[in-house]
């Protein structure tokens, strides 16, 4: 099964927003995944003709989750990664802007309330980061 255009498009969108937010300490980009291409568990589907088909979450011909986890540097999915991570390497510090990737894991549709709660949590994290930066600016000694 060929990977779809939606995955390619998501990488382009993530890159563009990340470039716009290079001077920020947060990256409130959330990606909600659903469907059989983003399983984290094996499921069985009953087809209209009555046959039961098992979809393996670790099938390379079906699962496309690995195509998107590069956007969060392989960090955990279903986790708020809004606050940028800073990694030290020798004499350099590298900022990682990780996408918060959420999946149902079982191919089901997202519940709107659950999506709202996730977006609210990420919004609060974003505001905390911004508030901390503003506080540091106004209390900085001159």
TAPEJO-V785261 format. One record per run of one state. SS is the DSSP state (2 for helix, 1 for strand, 0 for the rest). FROM is the first residue (numbers start at 1). TO is the last residue. If there is no record, write none. Layout:
SS_FROM_TO ; SS_FROM_TO
This chain:
0_1_4 ; 2_5_20 ; 0_21_25 ; 1_26_26 ; 0_27_29 ; 1_30_33 ; 0_34_35 ; 2_36_38 ; 1_39_39 ; 0_40_42 ; 1_43_46 ; 0_47_51 ; 1_52_55 ; 0_56_64 ; 2_65_72 ; 0_73_82 ; 1_83_83 ; 0_84_84 ; 1_85_89 ; 0_90_91 ; 1_92_96 ; 0_97_99 ; 1_100_103 ; 0_104_104 ; 1_105_105 ; 0_106_111 ; 2_112_139 ; 0_140_142
